[in-house]
C-alpha cells in the first residue's frame, strides 16, 4: 500500500478545522481558528488552526503540524495508528494498516506480555545456568519472585512457539516486538520485566549471561503502543509507595542496582531505562523526571566515584534543576555500583554513604580542583539558571558563597548575567534549538506561501550553504518535489518528519509577507546570503595568503553591494 497516496486522499477528504473541532472547541479569529491548547494547561488561547494551509500550531507548548500530527498527539498513538484512525473517518479501506500494530488492542498486547512473563519465569526454573548467575549476583529467591525475573533460552524461536501454542496469532506476536518473523528478540538472557504504574508488564530488560559475548550487556524490548523506553523508569511500580513514605527517591543506573537495593531494604529506588539524566537529552530527561514528580521533588542520585561517575554527576545538575528537583548526590568508591557495594559491604555501610550525600555545592567543591574551581562555579551557575524554585535557588547561592568565600552579591550578579544572556539567545533559537538565520527563514516562508517563486529561489541559492540544518533539510525536500513537478504544502507535509512539521507550522503562523513586497524581500535575502557566503570564503582565503583570489572575492562582494544599493 502506498502510504503517500493514502495520506493525500485522507487530506483531500478531511478538513483540519472540522477534524480538530471533533476534539476541541474552535473559535474563528480572522483567517484562523483558535482555542485553549489540548496538549498543555493554559488560561489564554495560544492554539491556532490555519484552514488555508491545513496546519495547526500552539505558541504555548510549541506543538504543531498537520492532521496526522494532531491525531498522534491527542490520541497518543503511533504514525500508523493515526493514519488508520483518519482512514476510518474517511471510509477508506486500508487493510495493510488495519492488520498492523495500529489496530491491535493494547489489552491484547498486555496479555501477550503477561504470558511472556510467565514463560520466562518458567524457563528460569528450568535453567541451572541462569539460576547460578542470579545466585552469583546475590539475588535471592524472594527477590526473583517479587520482580518476576525470568530467563530467555538460547533457542531462536522458543518464545514464538510458546505464544503460538497459547493461540496468539502472528500479527499480534510480531506487533509485540518480542518476536520478528518467528525469531525471538531475547535469547540467552536474564529477563527483567518492566511494569507500568498499575503493575502491568509493558516491556523487558535483558541481561546477557555469557560475559565473553560481544553482544550488548543489556538491551530493552523495543517501543510499542504500551511501552516507551524514554518515558519509563524501572522499579517505579515497586517503589512508588516507599517513595511517598520516605519523601524522596533514589536514582541509580541499572536494573541490578535497583533489585539489590530493594533486597537490602532500600525500596525507594528506581533507574532510567538506558537513558542517562543528561543535559544533552534534556527534553527526554524531563519526561522521565515528570513521572517521578508525581511522587516527590526530592532526588538522591548515586554514582560510581570514578572520573566517569563524577562527570555524570556534574552533568546531571542541569536536568535536575530544569525538572524542578531538590537534589543530593552520592559518590560511591571507585569501580563500585550500588549492587556490588551492597554485596561487599552490606546495608549499614550503604546507609552510611547515603547519610553523607553531597549537596550540589559540595559536589562542585569536591570534584573541581582549586585551579579550576571558578570554571566549576560558572558551570554550576549556568545549571542554576534553569531552576525556577527561587527559594531553593536562594539557598544554594548562600551556601555557595559561604563555602567558597565568594561575595554573595558577585554570585547573584553573575547568575543574573547568565540568565540575561540565555534569554537573549532564546530570541535566536527556534523550538528545537536550531540557530535561525532570518534570511533563510524568510525564503522558506516565501517558498511555502508562494510556490510559484520556488524555481526562482532554487536557481539563486546553494542549499548546502544554508546554516540552519532544519531549513536546509526542508529545502532539499522541496527541491526534490519540485524536480518532479509535484510540490504542494500537503505533499511536503507527507514526507517530512514531525520536528520539521512543527517548525513549518510555527513559521507559517507567525507572520504573513506583504504580497507587494515579496520580490524585494526575496532579493534582499538572496543578496544577504550571497554576501555571507563570500565573507566565509574571504575569511578562509585570507588565512591561506592567496592574494589574487582574495582580491577577486572582495570585488565580487563590492559588486553585489553596489548592485543592491543601486
C-alpha positions as CSV (number, residue, x, y, z in Angstrom):
1,X,0.0,0.0,0.0
2,X,1.3,3.5,-1.0
3,X,1.1,5.5,2.2
4,X,1.7,8.8,0.3
5,X,-1.4,8.2,-1.8
6,X,-3.5,7.2,1.2
7,X,-2.3,10.4,3.0
8,X,-3.2,12.6,0.0
9,X,-6.6,11.0,-0.2
10,X,-7.2,11.5,3.6
11,X,-6.2,15.1,3.4
12,X,-8.4,15.6,0.3
13,X,-11.4,14.3,2.2
14,X,-10.8,15.7,5.7
15,X,-10.6,19.4,6.6
16,X,-8.3,20.2,9.6
17,X,-10.8,22.6,11.2
18,X,-13.6,20.0,11.0
19,X,-11.3,17.3,12.3
20,X,-9.9,19.2,15.3
21,X,-13.5,20.5,16.1
22,X,-14.4,16.9,16.9
23,X,-11.9,17.1,19.8
24,X,-12.0,20.7,21.0
25,X,-14.0,23.9,20.5
26,X,-12.5,26.2,17.9
27,X,-13.4,29.9,17.5
28,X,-12.8,31.9,14.3
29,X,-10.4,34.8,14.6
30,X,-9.6,36.5,11.4
31,X,-8.4,33.9,8.9
32,X,-7.5,31.4,11.6
33,X,-9.3,29.5,14.4
34,X,-8.1,29.4,18.0
35,X,-8.7,27.5,21.2
36,X,-7.2,26.6,24.5
37,X,-4.4,24.1,23.7
38,X,-5.4,20.4,24.3
39,X,-1.8,19.5,24.9
40,X,-0.9,21.7,27.9
41,X,-2.8,23.7,30.6
42,X,-3.4,27.4,29.8
43,X,-5.9,30.1,30.6
44,X,-5.4,32.2,27.4
45,X,-5.8,30.5,24.0
46,X,-2.5,30.0,22.2
47,X,-3.6,27.1,19.9
48,X,-4.3,28.2,16.3
49,X,-5.5,26.4,13.2
50,X,-4.9,27.7,9.7
51,X,-7.5,26.3,7.3
52,X,-5.9,27.6,4.1
53,X,-2.6,25.8,4.9
54,X,-4.3,22.9,6.8
55,X,-1.9,23.1,9.8
56,X,-2.1,23.9,13.5
57,X,0.3,25.4,15.9
58,X,0.4,26.1,19.7
59,X,2.5,29.1,20.7
60,X,2.4,27.9,24.3
61,X,3.9,24.4,24.2
62,X,5.3,24.6,20.6
63,X,3.4,21.6,19.2
64,X,2.3,21.9,15.6
65,X,1.8,20.1,12.3
66,X,-1.0,18.6,10.1
67,X,-4.0,16.4,10.9
68,X,-1.8,13.3,11.3
69,X,0.4,15.1,13.9
70,X,-2.7,16.3,15.8
71,X,-4.2,12.8,16.0
72,X,-0.9,11.3,17.0
73,X,-0.5,13.9,19.8
74,X,-4.1,13.9,21.0
75,X,-4.8,10.1,20.9
76,X,-1.2,9.3,22.0
77,X,-0.8,6.9,19.1
78,X,1.9,6.0,16.5
79,X,2.1,7.3,12.9
80,X,0.5,4.2,11.5
81,X,-2.3,4.2,14.1
82,X,-3.0,7.9,13.3
83,X,-3.3,7.1,9.6
84,X,-5.6,4.2,10.4
85,X,-7.9,6.4,12.6
86,X,-8.1,9.0,9.8
87,X,-8.6,6.4,7.2
88,X,-11.6,5.1,9.1
89,X,-13.1,8.6,9.4
90,X,-12.9,9.0,5.6
91,X,-14.3,5.5,4.9
92,X,-11.0,4.4,3.2
93,X,-10.1,0.8,3.0
94,X,-6.6,0.5,4.5
95,X,-6.1,-3.2,5.1
96,X,-2.3,-3.1,5.4
97,X,-2.7,-0.7,8.3
98,X,-5.7,-2.4,9.8
99,X,-3.6,-5.5,10.1
100,X,-0.6,-3.7,11.5
101,X,0.1,-2.7,15.1
102,X,-2.3,0.3,14.8
103,X,-5.3,-1.9,15.0
104,X,-4.1,-4.2,17.7
105,X,-5.8,-3.6,21.0
106,X,-3.5,-2.5,23.8
107,X,-5.2,-5.1,26.0
108,X,-4.1,-7.9,23.7
109,X,-0.5,-6.6,24.0
110,X,-0.8,-6.6,27.8
111,X,-2.0,-10.2,27.6
112,X,0.9,-11.3,25.4
113,X,3.5,-9.6,27.7
114,X,1.8,-11.3,30.7
115,X,2.1,-14.7,29.0
116,X,5.7,-14.0,28.1
117,X,6.5,-13.1,31.7
118,X,5.1,-16.4,32.9
119,X,7.0,-18.2,30.2
120,X,10.4,-16.6,31.0
121,X,9.9,-17.3,34.8
122,X,9.2,-20.9,34.0
123,X,12.3,-21.1,31.9
124,X,14.4,-19.7,34.7
125,X,13.3,-22.6,36.9
126,X,14.5,-25.0,34.1
127,X,17.9,-23.4,33.7
128,X,20.6,-24.1,36.2
129,X,23.0,-21.8,34.4
130,X,20.6,-18.9,34.7
131,X,19.9,-19.6,38.4
132,X,23.6,-19.8,39.2
133,X,24.1,-16.4,37.5
134,X,21.5,-14.8,39.8
135,X,23.0,-16.5,42.9
136,X,26.4,-15.2,41.9
137,X,24.8,-11.7,41.6
138,X,23.5,-12.1,45.2
139,X,19.8,-12.2,44.2
140,X,17.7,-14.4,46.4
141,X,14.5,-16.4,45.6
142,X,12.2,-13.9,47.3
143,X,13.5,-11.1,45.2
144,X,13.3,-13.2,42.0
145,X,9.6,-13.7,42.7
146,X,8.9,-10.0,43.6
147,X,10.5,-8.8,40.4
148,X,9.2,-11.7,38.3
149,X,12.7,-12.3,37.0
150,X,13.0,-14.9,34.2
151,X,15.2,-16.4,31.6
152,X,15.1,-16.4,27.7
153,X,16.5,-19.7,26.3
154,X,19.2,-19.5,23.7
155,X,17.0,-21.2,21.0
156,X,16.0,-18.7,18.3
157,X,12.2,-19.3,18.5
158,X,11.3,-20.8,21.8
159,X,9.1,-17.9,22.9
160,X,7.4,-17.8,19.5
161,X,6.5,-21.4,19.7
162,X,5.1,-21.0,23.2
163,X,2.9,-18.0,22.1
164,X,1.6,-19.9,19.1
165,X,0.6,-22.7,21.5
166,X,-1.3,-20.1,23.5
167,X,-3.2,-19.3,20.4
168,X,-1.8,-15.8,19.8
169,X,-1.8,-15.0,16.1
170,X,1.3,-14.0,14.1
171,X,0.2,-10.4,13.7
172,X,-0.1,-9.8,17.4
173,X,3.1,-11.8,18.2
174,X,5.1,-9.7,15.7
175,X,3.5,-6.5,16.9
176,X,4.6,-7.2,20.5
177,X,8.2,-6.7,19.1
178,X,9.3,-9.7,21.2
179,X,9.4,-11.7,18.1
180,X,10.3,-10.8,14.5
181,X,9.5,-13.3,11.7
182,X,9.4,-16.2,14.2
183,X,12.8,-15.1,15.6
184,X,12.9,-14.2,19.4
185,X,14.2,-10.8,20.4
186,X,15.7,-12.1,23.7
187,X,18.0,-15.1,23.7
188,X,20.2,-16.5,26.5
189,X,19.5,-13.5,28.7
190,X,18.2,-13.0,32.2
191,X,14.8,-11.3,31.7
192,X,13.6,-8.5,34.0
193,X,10.0,-7.3,33.5
194,X,9.3,-3.5,33.4
195,X,5.9,-2.6,34.9
196,X,3.7,0.4,34.5
197,X,2.2,2.3,37.5
198,X,-0.7,-0.2,37.7
199,X,1.6,-3.2,37.9
200,X,1.1,-4.5,34.3
201,X,4.2,-5.7,32.4
202,X,4.8,-3.4,29.5
203,X,8.4,-4.3,28.5
204,X,11.5,-6.3,29.4
205,X,15.2,-5.7,30.1
206,X,17.5,-8.5,29.1
207,X,20.9,-9.1,30.7
208,X,23.4,-11.2,28.8
209,X,24.6,-14.3,30.7
210,X,27.6,-15.0,28.5
211,X,30.2,-12.4,29.6
212,X,32.5,-13.4,26.7
213,X,30.0,-12.4,24.1
214,X,30.5,-9.2,22.1
215,X,26.7,-8.5,22.2
216,X,25.4,-5.6,24.3
217,X,25.3,-6.5,28.0
218,X,21.8,-5.0,28.5
219,X,19.1,-4.5,25.9
220,X,15.5,-3.3,26.3
221,X,12.5,-4.6,24.4
222,X,11.6,-2.2,21.5
223,X,8.9,0.5,21.9
224,X,5.3,-0.5,21.4
225,X,1.9,1.3,21.9
226,X,2.2,0.3,25.6
227,X,5.9,0.9,26.2
228,X,8.1,4.0,25.5
229,X,11.6,3.4,26.9
230,X,12.4,7.2,27.2
231,X,9.3,7.8,29.3
232,X,9.5,4.9,31.8
233,X,11.6,4.1,34.9
234,X,12.5,0.7,36.1
235,X,11.3,-0.1,39.6
236,X,8.8,2.7,39.9
237,X,5.9,0.3,40.3
238,X,7.7,-1.4,43.2
239,X,8.9,1.8,44.7
240,X,6.1,4.4,44.5
241,X,4.6,3.8,47.9
242,X,8.1,3.7,49.5
243,X,9.0,7.0,47.7
244,X,5.9,8.6,49.2
245,X,6.7,7.3,52.7
246,X,10.4,8.3,52.6
247,X,9.7,11.7,50.9
248,X,12.5,11.2,48.3
249,X,13.6,8.9,45.5
250,X,17.0,7.3,45.0
251,X,18.0,7.1,41.3
252,X,20.7,4.5,40.3
253,X,21.9,3.5,36.9
254,X,21.0,-0.2,36.3
255,X,18.4,-2.9,36.8
256,X,20.6,-4.9,39.2
257,X,21.2,-1.8,41.3
258,X,17.5,-1.4,41.8
259,X,16.9,-5.1,42.5
260,X,19.7,-5.4,45.1
261,X,18.8,-2.1,46.8
262,X,15.2,-3.4,47.3
263,X,16.5,-6.7,48.6
264,X,18.7,-4.9,51.1
265,X,15.8,-2.8,52.3
266,X,16.3,0.4,50.2
267,X,13.0,0.3,48.4
268,X,12.6,3.9,47.2
269,X,14.9,3.2,44.3
270,X,14.4,3.5,40.5
271,X,16.6,3.6,37.4
272,X,16.2,5.2,33.9
273,X,15.9,2.7,31.1
274,X,19.2,3.2,29.3
275,X,18.8,7.0,29.2
276,X,21.2,9.0,31.3
277,X,19.9,12.1,33.1
278,X,21.9,14.5,31.0
279,X,21.6,17.9,29.5
280,X,22.3,16.5,26.0
281,X,18.9,14.8,26.2
282,X,17.1,17.5,28.2
283,X,13.6,17.1,26.9
284,X,13.7,13.3,27.2
285,X,15.2,13.6,30.7
286,X,12.4,16.0,31.6
287,X,9.7,13.4,30.5
288,X,11.4,10.8,32.7
289,X,11.6,13.1,35.7
290,X,7.9,14.1,35.3
291,X,7.0,10.5,36.2
292,X,8.9,11.0,39.4
293,X,7.4,14.4,40.1
294,X,4.0,12.7,40.8
295,X,5.6,11.3,44.0
296,X,8.3,13.6,45.1
297,X,10.5,16.6,44.1
298,X,13.5,15.4,46.2
299,X,16.0,13.2,44.5
300,X,19.2,11.4,45.5
301,X,21.5,10.3,42.7
302,X,24.1,7.6,43.2
303,X,27.2,7.4,41.0
304,X,30.4,5.4,40.8
305,X,33.1,7.6,42.3
306,X,35.4,7.2,39.3
307,X,36.0,10.0,36.7
308,X,33.1,9.0,34.5
309,X,30.8,8.9,37.5
310,X,31.9,12.3,38.7
311,X,31.4,13.7,35.3
312,X,27.9,12.2,35.0
313,X,27.1,13.6,38.5
314,X,28.1,17.1,37.4
315,X,26.2,16.9,34.1
316,X,23.0,15.7,36.0
317,X,22.6,19.0,37.8
318,X,21.2,21.0,34.9
319,X,18.4,18.5,34.1
320,X,17.6,18.1,37.7
321,X,17.2,21.9,38.2
322,X,15.4,22.1,34.9
323,X,13.0,19.5,36.2
324,X,12.4,21.3,39.5
325,X,14.1,18.8,41.8
326,X,15.9,19.4,45.1
327,X,19.0,17.2,44.6
328,X,21.7,15.4,46.5
329,X,24.5,13.2,45.2
330,X,26.3,10.1,46.5
331,X,29.6,9.2,45.1
332,X,30.5,5.5,45.8
333,X,34.1,4.3,46.0
334,X,35.7,4.0,42.6
335,X,34.6,0.9,40.5
336,X,31.7,0.3,42.8
337,X,28.0,0.5,41.9
338,X,25.1,0.0,44.4
339,X,24.8,-3.7,43.6
340,X,28.4,-4.5,44.1
341,X,28.8,-2.2,47.1
342,X,25.9,-3.9,48.9
343,X,27.2,-7.3,48.3
344,X,30.7,-6.4,49.6
345,X,29.9,-4.1,52.5
346,X,26.2,-4.6,53.4
347,X,23.3,-2.3,54.1
348,X,24.8,-0.4,57.1
349,X,27.8,0.8,55.0
350,X,25.5,1.8,52.2
351,X,23.2,3.7,54.6
352,X,26.3,5.5,55.9
353,X,27.2,6.6,52.4
354,X,23.7,7.9,51.8
355,X,23.8,9.9,55.1
356,X,26.9,11.7,53.7
357,X,25.2,12.7,50.4
358,X,26.7,15.8,48.9
359,X,24.7,18.9,48.1
360,X,25.2,20.3,44.6
361,X,27.6,22.8,46.1
362,X,29.6,20.1,47.9
363,X,29.8,18.2,44.6
364,X,31.4,21.2,42.8
365,X,33.9,21.9,45.5
366,X,34.8,18.2,45.9
367,X,35.2,17.4,42.3
368,X,36.8,20.5,40.8
369,X,40.5,21.2,41.7
370,X,41.3,24.6,43.2
371,X,42.8,25.9,40.0
372,X,39.6,25.1,38.1
373,X,37.1,25.9,40.8
374,X,36.0,29.1,39.1
375,X,35.2,27.1,36.0
376,X,33.1,24.7,38.1
377,X,31.3,27.6,39.7
378,X,30.4,29.1,36.4
379,X,29.2,25.8,35.1
380,X,27.1,25.4,38.3
381,X,25.6,28.9,37.9
382,X,24.7,28.1,34.3
383,X,22.8,25.0,35.6
384,X,21.2,27.0,38.4
385,X,19.8,29.5,35.9
386,X,17.3,26.7,34.9
387,X,15.9,26.4,38.4
388,X,12.5,28.1,38.7
389,X,12.2,27.4,42.5
390,X,13.5,30.8,43.7
391,X,13.7,29.8,47.4
392,X,15.9,26.8,46.6
393,X,18.0,28.9,44.2
394,X,18.5,31.5,47.0
395,X,19.6,28.7,49.5
396,X,22.1,27.3,47.0
397,X,23.6,30.8,46.3
398,X,24.0,31.4,50.0
399,X,25.6,28.0,50.5
400,X,27.9,28.6,47.5
401,X,29.0,32.0,49.0
402,X,29.7,30.5,52.5
403,X,31.7,27.5,51.3
404,X,33.8,29.3,48.6
405,X,34.2,32.7,50.2
406,X,33.0,34.5,47.1
407,X,30.8,37.5,47.8
408,X,27.1,36.6,47.5
409,X,26.3,39.7,45.5
410,X,29.0,38.8,43.0
411,X,27.5,35.4,42.5
412,X,24.0,36.9,42.1
413,X,25.2,39.4,39.6
414,X,27.0,36.6,37.6
415,X,23.8,34.5,37.7
416,X,21.7,37.5,36.6
417,X,24.1,38.0,33.6
418,X,23.9,34.3,32.6
419,X,20.0,34.4,32.7
420,X,20.1,37.6,30.6
421,X,22.4,36.0,28.0
422,X,20.3,32.9,28.0
423,X,17.1,34.8,27.4
424,X,18.8,36.9,24.6
425,X,19.9,33.7,22.9
426,X,16.4,32.3,23.1
427,X,15.3,35.0,20.7
428,X,17.6,33.5,18.1
429,X,16.6,29.9,18.7
430,X,13.6,28.0,17.4
431,X,11.7,25.4,19.2
432,X,14.3,22.7,18.7
433,X,17.4,24.7,19.4
434,X,18.4,25.4,15.8
435,X,20.1,28.8,15.3
436,X,17.8,30.6,12.9
437,X,19.0,32.7,10.0
438,X,16.4,35.4,9.3
439,X,17.2,35.3,5.5
440,X,16.8,31.5,5.3
441,X,13.6,31.6,7.3
442,X,12.1,34.3,5.1
443,X,13.0,32.4,1.9
444,X,11.4,29.3,3.3
445,X,8.2,31.2,4.3
446,X,8.0,32.7,0.7
447,X,8.5,29.2,-0.8
448,X,5.7,27.7,1.3
449,X,3.3,30.6,0.8
450,X,4.0,31.4,-2.8
451,X,5.1,28.1,-4.6
452,X,5.4,29.9,-7.9
453,X,8.5,31.5,-6.5
454,X,10.3,28.2,-5.7
455,X,12.1,27.8,-9.0
456,X,13.4,31.4,-8.8
457,X,14.7,30.8,-5.3
458,X,16.3,27.4,-6.1
459,X,18.1,28.9,-9.1
460,X,19.7,31.6,-6.8
461,X,20.7,29.5,-3.8
462,X,23.0,26.6,-2.9
463,X,21.1,24.7,-0.4
464,X,24.3,23.2,1.0
465,X,25.4,26.7,2.1
466,X,22.4,27.1,4.4
467,X,23.5,27.3,8.1
468,X,20.2,26.1,9.6
469,X,20.1,22.3,9.5
470,X,16.3,22.1,9.6
471,X,15.7,24.7,6.9
472,X,18.4,23.0,4.7
473,X,16.6,19.7,5.1
474,X,13.2,21.1,4.3
475,X,14.5,23.0,1.2
476,X,16.1,19.7,0.0
477,X,12.7,18.0,0.1
478,X,11.1,21.0,-1.6
479,X,13.7,20.8,-4.3
480,X,13.1,17.0,-4.8
481,X,9.3,17.5,-5.1
482,X,9.8,20.5,-7.5
483,X,12.0,18.4,-9.8
484,X,9.1,16.1,-10.4
485,X,6.6,18.9,-10.6
486,X,4.8,17.6,-7.6
487,X,5.3,20.3,-5.0
488,X,2.4,21.3,-2.7
489,X,2.4,22.0,1.0
490,X,0.3,18.9,1.6
491,X,2.8,16.7,-0.3
492,X,5.7,18.3,1.6
493,X,4.0,17.6,5.0
494,X,3.6,14.0,3.9
495,X,7.3,13.4,3.6
496,X,8.8,15.5,6.4
497,X,9.2,14.4,10.0
498,X,7.3,15.7,13.0
499,X,10.0,18.0,14.0
500,X,10.0,19.7,10.6
501,X,6.2,19.9,10.6
502,X,6.3,21.7,13.9
503,X,8.9,24.1,12.5
504,X,6.8,24.8,9.4
505,X,3.6,25.3,11.3
506,X,5.2,27.9,13.6
507,X,6.8,29.6,10.6
508,X,3.6,29.9,8.7
509,X,1.5,31.0,11.7
510,X,3.9,33.7,13.0
511,X,3.5,36.2,10.2
512,X,2.4,36.9,6.7
513,X,4.6,38.5,4.0
514,X,3.1,41.5,2.2
515,X,2.4,40.3,-1.3
516,X,3.6,43.6,-2.8
517,X,7.0,43.2,-1.0
518,X,7.7,39.6,-1.9
519,X,10.2,40.2,-4.7
520,X,12.0,42.9,-2.6
521,X,12.2,40.6,0.5
522,X,13.3,37.7,-1.6
523,X,16.1,39.6,-3.4
524,X,17.2,41.2,-0.1
525,X,17.6,37.8,1.4
526,X,19.3,36.2,-1.6
527,X,21.9,39.1,-1.7
528,X,22.4,38.9,2.0
529,X,23.1,35.2,1.8
530,X,25.4,35.7,-1.2
531,X,27.4,38.2,0.9
532,X,27.6,35.8,3.8
533,X,28.8,33.1,1.5
534,X,31.6,35.4,0.1
535,X,32.5,36.6,3.6
536,X,33.1,32.9,4.6
537,X,35.3,32.4,1.6
538,X,37.2,35.6,2.2
539,X,37.9,34.5,5.8
540,X,39.2,31.2,4.6
541,X,41.3,32.6,1.7
542,X,42.8,35.3,3.9
543,X,44.4,32.6,6.1
544,X,45.9,30.9,3.0
545,X,47.6,34.0,1.7
546,X,46.2,33.7,-1.8
547,X,46.1,37.5,-2.6
548,X,44.8,37.1,-6.1
549,X,41.7,35.1,-5.1
550,X,41.2,37.3,-2.1
551,X,41.0,40.5,-4.2
552,X,38.6,38.8,-6.7
553,X,36.3,37.8,-3.8
554,X,36.4,41.4,-2.5
555,X,35.5,42.7,-5.9
556,X,32.6,40.3,-6.1
557,X,31.3,41.4,-2.7
558,X,31.6,45.1,-3.8
559,X,29.6,44.4,-6.9
560,X,26.8,42.7,-5.0
561,X,26.6,45.6,-2.6
562,X,26.7,48.2,-5.4
563,X,24.0,46.5,-7.5
564,X,21.8,46.1,-4.4
565,X,22.2,49.8,-3.4
566,X,21.6,50.8,-7.0
